[in-house]
């Protein structure tokens, strides 16, 4: 790719990301409307023609690694695994 093509591609990517952010905000607003309806109706489930929405508490248990490292640093170090990932960043 030449410089002009790279510039166009980067601008297109930034534009698409902006559209995605707008759509995510719109989706969040619509989600909030459905959640408000659930609160108003006192229900965890809403259904309509071809769709069903649920909103309920989920209980999960997770390891508190900060507390583990503080209480048993040698044990935490023994079971800590290091991973490597790659990250792509495009900024303005």
N, C-alpha and C positions, 0 to 999 in steps of 0.2 A: 504494500500500500504506500502511496506517496503521501506527502504532508497534507495536501488538501483533502484526500480521502480520510486520513486519520482525524483531521479536524472535524469533518462532517460526521464521522462515526461517533466521535466523542460528544459532539453537540446533540446528535440524535439520542444517544444514551442518556444524557442529562435531561433531555426533553421527556423521554419515556419515563424516567424515574420521577419527574415532577408530576406527570399524569398519574402514575401509580400512587403517589402520595395523596393526590386529590381524591382518587377513587377509594383509597383506604380510609380517608377522613369521612367520605360519604357513607361507606359501609359501616363505620363506627357509629355515625349518627343514626342510621337505620336500625342497627343493632340496639342502640339505646332506646329507640322507640318501642321495639318489641319487648325489651326488658321492662320498660315502664308499664306496658300493657299487662305483663305478667304480675308485676307488683300490684297494680290496680285490681286485677282479678284474683290475687292471692293464690297463684298457681305456679308450678315449675314447668308446665307444659302448655304450649299453644299449638293448635293445629288448624290448617286451612286446606284449600284445594291443592293437593300435591305437595304439601310441605308440613314440617313439624319442627318446632323449636323447643329446646329444653334449656333450662338454666337452673342449676342446682349446685350445692356444695359438694366438693369431692375431698375426702380426707386422704392424705398421703403421709408417709414417713420418709424423711431424708436424713442422711448422716450430716451432722454439724461438724464440718471439717475444721472450722476455726477453733471450736472448743476441743476437738480431738488433738489438734496440733499444740494447743496450750497445755492440756492435761497429760498427754502422752506423746511428746515430740518425736521420740525414737520410733515408736510404733507407727506414727503417721508417716514418717520418712520412709520406713520400711515398705509401706504399702502405697506410696505415692508413685504415680506413673507419669512420665513426661511424654508429651506428644508434640508433633510438629505439624502445622497446617500452613496453608498459603492464603493470603488475603489480597484481593484486588481492590484498590481505592482509586476513584476518579473524583477529583475535587476541582473547585473553581477558585 
